[in-house]
Amino acid sequence: MNLLAFGIIAEKIGASNFSLEDIKDTDSLKEKLLQQYPTLQELNYIVSVNCKIAHGNTVLDDLAEVALLPPFSGG
């Protein structure tokens, strides 16, 4: 699956666009990300799957586009 990271999340990960495979759902994704990037535990972020906010655990496939969205405010 293709992952897009924005803002502080991209800074912590060191990339704004990367791929992962064999991730079954958003809960597994968050666990994997915390294993690889423990500093993400300090952040609140929203997961979007195929341009829709994921509310709760969401099933993923290898063709999914997942965005990791930090808190943001309008201006």
N, C-alpha and C positions, 0 to 999 in steps of 0.2 A: 504494500500500500504506500501511497505517497503521503508524506507528512509535511505540512507547512507550519513553521513556527514564527511567531511575531513578537516584536518588542523585547522585553526582558527575557522571555523564554528563549528566543533565538540567541540572545547573548549567553545565557547559561549553558545551552546546548552546544553553541559554537557553529550553528548552521541554521539557515532559514528554510531549507528544503532538503529532505532526506527520505530514505525508504526503509521500511521494515517489512518482514514477511512472517507468516504463520502466527499472526495475532488474531485471536478469535473474537474479542469484544473490547469495549472501551475500558473496562476494569482491568483486563490483562494488559492493555496498552499502558495504562497509568502505572501499573506495577513494573513493567519492563523499563519504562522511562525513569522511574525512581531508582531502579537498580543501576542503570547506566549513568544517571545524572542526579545524585542524591540532593543537590541544592534545589531541585525543583520542589522538594517538600516544603520549602519556605514560601512558595508562591501559591496563590489562588489563580486558577485559570479555567476557562471553559473549553470543552472539546466540541468541535463541529465536524459532522460527518456528511460529506457530499453536500455542503453548503447549508446544512440544517443543524441547529444546536442540538446536541445529544442530551436528553433529559434521562438520567439514569443510565444503566448499563445498556449499550447498543451493540448489536452484532456487526462485525466487520468482515470484509472479504479483501482479497489481495488487490482488487481494483478500486477500493475506496480511496477517496481523498479526505484526509483528516487534517483539520487545522487546530492548532493550539493557540488559544486567544487569551492574552493577559487582560486584567481589568483595564478598562479605558473609560474616559469621560469625554463628553462633547465640548465644543468650544466655539 
